[in-house]
């Protein structure tokens, strides 16, 4: 199957595209787009991979679902395009950046500026039905994004995985402790951010680790 994904990723993931689960997932997603309002736009499903090449990846931020409101999701976890109001989780991320690194709240929520520096903004599920959170979970996307994390963890050293919330924490099992840094916190959602996301210091810790590995820090 010819999946339109960035070449650096395609060479490592092409075996996934021929597996039965991915063929079934493709059929499901196509039918959903034909009959319902699905986010993000079809052309943006793999935007995270276009924005951050495999070899350039230094930090992985794992989300769960794309945003399911109009005009929000564009293929990068937690990110919204210019002119779109900040969703609550993204606003809490910016609050923690202010507390941790004394950075002002940016003029927009487009995190492509992070992706260009090597931050893979990956959702575990890459599509969602409008206003139906979790509607495309357990259809095959998680198997695919697990393969992404496996490839990154296996072929690289010195990556930072920011694992926010119980769902993301489950992915830690196949990330070797001796090769990468895994940082855990509650999800930045207003429902849980006060339980430890606000105050986690992940952004400064990530940069300290990258610096220690001789890598360029992220300009958050």
Secondary structure, DSSP 4 states (H G I P E B T S, - for coil): ------HHHHHHHTTGGGSHHHHHHHHHHHHHHHHS-EES-GGGTTHHHHHS-TTT--EEEEESS---STTT-SSSTT---TTSPPPHHHHHHHHHHHHHH-PPPPS---THHHHTTTEEEEESS--EETTBTTTTTTSSHHHHHHHHHHHHHHH-SS-EEEEESHHHHGGGGGS-TTTSEEEEE--SSTTTGGGTTTT--HHHHHHHHHHHTTPPPP--
